[in-house]
Amino acid sequence: MSTSVVIVGGGVAGVGTAAALRSRGFDGDVTLVDPGEFPYDRPPLSKDFLAGGRTLEQIALQQPSWYDDQRIRLINRTTVVALRAAEGGLELSDGRVLSADRVVLATGAAAARPPIEGADSPRVHVLRTAEDAARLRAALVPGARILIVGAGLIGAESASTAVRLGCEVTLVDPVAVPLAAALGHDLAHWVHGLHVRHGVRTLQTVVESFTDRGEAGIEAHLAGGEPARTFDAVLLGVGMVPHTTLAEQAGLEVDRGVVVDSGQVTSNPAVLAVGDSARTRLADGTLPPRAEHWEAAQTDGARAAAALLGTPGPAAAAPWFWTDRHGHHIEGVGHMASATRTVVRGSFDDPSFTVFGLDDGYVVAAAAVDDSGAVRAARRMIDRRVPADPDQLSDPSVNLRALLRN
Amino acid sequence: MSDGIRVASLDDIPQGEGIAIDKAITGTEDDIALLRDTDDTVYALNDTCTHETASLAQGWVEEGFVECPLHSSKFCLRSGEVQGLPATRNACPHRVEVRDGEVYLFPGEAP
């Protein structure tokens, strides 16, 4: 068993690894290196924190005393500039060198900045860090003309926050129904429609270029014959680029993410990787896309801790995510794309409601609006392979917990 | 020591679910969630998740834990101890007794 672990990066994957090491009984040294003042949670950055309703301290991933209580040495305001795997050492931005038996890379990702002409204007924002959120928040004043590029989770949640703050919001995406793969077409259509119902203008197009007009704002040139429009600020919410430089320089296998096995171990057995920067190679050799979700990052941490301790990892569980927008709480679990039929519990006209995705008599996915209990039930049906009767699932008078007990 | 406040009948709480008792009745700062575990034991925790604002009485109760309905942080029903992110603080537990099918709550008393 290793006696010292250095975790590089204090997002939910890094902090989750540290927490899981201790909860699973690791007694050695744990060091967490993070560039920020302290590790914080990112989901609020497009919601309450962006709206100014929560402070950075209020979104801390752990209470300040936790690090001492758990004997986790937090080295803040510091980055790792080189990983010397062969010597078991890491070089820090302040020149110090740490030694470690094992290193866990939890380096996360950067917000993607596609090479759109004019996107280097200071009026063009991305949203990944608390600093990004604070800078964007300053632009979200009542009446401000805001363009959001990309209607995925970051873009859609930010659009919801901006319109709530009184901004005039335009949301563009090249896809007619964003998130259709995750939520299923019908629910994704309903969810995307929330934007229009709450005063956001949605356009199915892409930005070809920007022209900064100084005081007058920034002009966005849209594809498909749309007239150029002028905005006070632009947010690019078009995905993430994993931070893999350390891994590449250390000679680890990288393929749009640090390639890891089912125990989060990289091509170097002394180095593990977790969270947004890691990409898992399945037992059959395939490399599915990175998960890029909050819970997946935390689960990576638990798997890494188990691998470091040489104990069994957490049981495989259906992937789960949530998004909050326009006053609604939306969750998805499982793989909706693998469903061969769907049934609806409740009505799209009257949230809450849930769509179950089935295949061959089993629930394989569920997505819900304001109905988290149904998603928790579905998750257990998926994980426990409980056979499901579509008529019972769709009948709101049937208690889903009772179906699990049968 | 008081005899507690009779706040519900056991039958009012479905197995694996919870109900919230208003702070006007409990005299506490927060409402109190009565949570009936899958073995029918009833527990009481402060109702508001320590992470944001969700009601734990709306959560999923199973095998000694309640899972927050918003972001799935889990809390130990017996101790209130938080089991995982995003919540970072323990939930406050209260003593509860079931006598003759009636649920008695002792707000502020440790279980």
Interface residues (C-beta under 8 A of the other chain):
Chain A: V12 V15 G16 A19 D41 P43 D48 A60 L61 Q62 Q63 W66 W294 E295 Q298 W320 W322 H329 S372 G373 R376 A377 N399 R401
Chain B: P14 Q15 G16 E17 E52 Q58 W60 E67 P69 L70 H71 S72 G84 L85 P86 T88 R89
